[in-house]
Amino acid sequence: MVKQLSTWLRSGVIDKNIKDNFRSTLNALYDTCSLKIFHRALRDSLHDNLYNDQVFRQESPANIMLYSSNATTNNVDNQINNNYINDKTIRCDSSPSLRQKFSFTDSEQGAFVEHIINLAKKAIYKFLVDNERNIPLNVVMDFVFKQRPPVNIDFSNADLLCMLNFIIDNINIFIRVLAFHGQYKTRPVELFSNFKKNVRNKMVHGIVTDDKGRWNNHSLQNVAILACEIIICVGGNHEDICTYGFFARKMTF
């Protein structure tokens, strides 16, 4: 059963059931699992795979974020080791209202998101440079001619929105040459559009909640996940995001 459970956890179910924190993800996985197991067995297998197998914990953004949330994970570990937690208890402890928790000041939120966006922008620009030979010159000329303010033909002065729009508008060019990577390599429009709407546009136009800022803990984690997906998709080094790991460790839901 242990081997079956480990195989199941490696089948992509974590990507499909990732939630705000370790406990909520554990609940979702338990609801999905068809194997006859207890919560504790699932929790132990998930923990062992994440902490003992570096390849597994780095193979997807969901695994990375689940592993990186050390503070939240450790709290769950301690509670499970000291108490018998049944299915009902776990469900009661998972509260949707916690999504509105703000652990950071407005300036801290801005610094984190700005850092993440800069990493994504750097990876996207490198992606365009690396694929220059695959993009017809007339396509580039037609696009930059319409931009205000003017954009250089090599995108050296393009902002993030401009580069995202160019990739989305010409997505088929990149798909044809197999330029994308990761789980979104065959459907990248969904990912780039989501990142544009929920990260870039929210950074510029998002509503500030009183004096708490515009990024609660849940939305900050979502920024990191989306940026990680983007960087993987364009062939960049997603581990760069982990340089601000203390934000994730401080984050609770």
Buried (B, 14 or more C-beta within 10 A) or exposed (E): EEEEBBEBBBEEBBBEBBBBBBBBBBBBBBEEBEEEBEBEBBBBBBBBBBEEBEEBBBBBBBBBBBBBBBBBBEBBBEBBEEEEBEEEEBBEBBEEEBEEBBBBEBEBBBBBBEBBBEBBBBBBBBBBEEBEEEBEEEEBEEBBEEBEEEBEEEBEEBBBEBBBBBBEEBBEBBBEEEBBBBBBBEEBEEBBEBBBEBBBEBBEEBEEEEEBBBBBBBBBBBBBBBBBBBBBBBBBEBEBBBEBEEBBBBBBB
